[in-house]
Amino acid sequence: MTQPIDKTNRTLEDRVVLVTGANGGLGDEFVRQAVQRGARRVYAAARKPKAWDDTRIVPLTLDITSTDDIARAVATAPDCDLLINNAAIAPDADVLLQPEDETRRIFDTNFFGTLNVANAFAPVLGAHGGGTMLNILSVAAWVSMPTAYAASKAALWSATNGLRMALEGQNTQVVGLLVGMIDTPMTKNWHVPKSSATSVVTQAYDGITAGAVEILADDVTRDLKSRLNTKGEELYPWMHAQIRALIAS
């Protein structure tokens, strides 16, 4: 009989991890640090998976917008007890006032795709004592950025908190990771201070071990979280000024 996993001590030792979007800068780091921390197996999932230099890393074809791919991933990784929902897109020309098809494309990946993977793997995690689900969010969930990306991450933040309640009965640890700019290929056109992928992933895995449910991985995110109880008439003008300065940089 599977023994429940202690939520306050979920190290990666001997765990089986699945990382979506594993080819990207952050996904790659999630894969490598999982192995370094003692994971028994890591499924490195991507639309076009790459070869890895460690036999513990298993390439897995997964387009999270494809229900068939998701079903195959569940069948391939029935031993997964730590799911990292990292795959996302952030098109350079993304704005809220754009054709509906483009906004739907972003939501199909960032929100619906991630939620579908979460729903599909929830029984798998439950079968392994509850396991852990880590959703990669963004400080954009709390910032009034005029982009579909920000709106999709706000929706996923809400869904992450809802999943935590929905899955608490099966002892699943649902964690939201919020962070600002990370130094990866996705942010190459933004010339602003950025966190390293190494730092973000280290904080994520440390937070999982500590039993965290929400991880704020940089000073910008921690500062903004502390301001969210500010009156809207003060918060949003301040926030808009910060965004304009960011765009102008």
C-alpha positions, 0 to 999 in steps of 0.5 A: 500500500502506498504510504502518504508523502510528508508534505513538510519534507518532500525532497527529490531523493528517489522521486520521479519528475516530469517537466513540461517545456523541458527544452527551454532555459528554465525547463532544462534547469528543472531537469538538471537540478532534479537529477542533481538532487537525487531524482530516480527518473526525470521525464523531459517533455517537449514538443520536440524532445532533445537527447540528454547525457544521463540515462535517468533523463527520459525524453518525452514528446508532449505538446500540451495543447494535444489531448492525444499527447497528454494521454500518451504522456500519462501512459508513459509516466505512470510512476510520476510523483512530481509534475512541473508545469513549465511549458508556456509561450510569450509571443513578442507582439502579444497585446490584449487588443489583438485578433482573438485567434492569437489570444486563444492560441496563448490561452490554449497553451498557458492556461488550458494546456497546463490545466489539462495536463494537471487534470490528467496527472492528478490521478497519477499523483494521487496513486503515489501518495499525493505527490506534488504539482508545481505550476510556473506562474509569473508576477505578470499574474498580479501586474496590469500588463496589457498582454494576453500572456499576463491574463493567461498567467492570472487565470492560471494563478487562480486555477493553481489555488483552486487545484490546491483545494480540489486535490487536498483530499488526496494529499497533493502538494500544489505549489505556485511559483511566481517570478519576474524576468528570468534570464532565458531565451524567452526574455532575450529582447528585454534589457532589464535585470533578470534572475538566473534560471539556476536561482529560480529552480533552486528556490522552487525545489527548496520550497517544495522540500519545505512544504511551501504552497507559494514561492516568490522567487525574486525581490520584484515579486516579493515587493509587489505581493506586499503591495497588493492590499494597497487601494486601487487608486494608488496601486494601479497608477504606481504599477502603470508607471513601473510598466511604462519604465520597463517598456521604455528600458 
